Amino acid sequence: MSRPTGYDRSLIEVDLREANFGEFRSGRRSYSDYPPGSADNDDRKYRMVFGTYDLKTRKLNLYHCGGNIGPP
């Protein structure tokens, strides 16, 4: 039996940024914490998606899909 870790391992957090914009390279990355710079205020215009995927219910919940500021 596995030990509890304090993390909800049934949820995958989604944090997608427009590829090849500034420091956002193309490709997938996996982080155990938030990606570098994700908590910074950024007033540049680029596309982004935030949400979670629930492994138990197989549901994708998107909290934001669109431009960083205003329409993309």
HUFEN-V511637 format. One record per pair of residues at least 4 apart in sequence whose C-alpha atoms are under 6 Angstrom apart, sorted by the first residue. I is the first residue (numbers start at 0). J is the second residue. Records with the same first field share a line. If there is no record, write none. Layout:
BEGIN
I: J + J
END
This chain:
BEGIN
9: 53 + 54
10: 52 + 53
11: 51 + 52
12: 50 + 51
13: 49 + 50 + 51
14: 48 + 49
15: 47 + 48
16: 47
17: 46
18: 23 + 24 + 25
19: 23 + 24 + 25
44: 67 + 68
45: 66 + 67
46: 65 + 66 + 67 + 71
47: 64 + 65
48: 63 + 64
49: 61 + 62 + 63
50: 60 + 61 + 62
51: 59 + 60
52: 58 + 59
53: 57 + 58
65: 71
66: 70 + 71
END
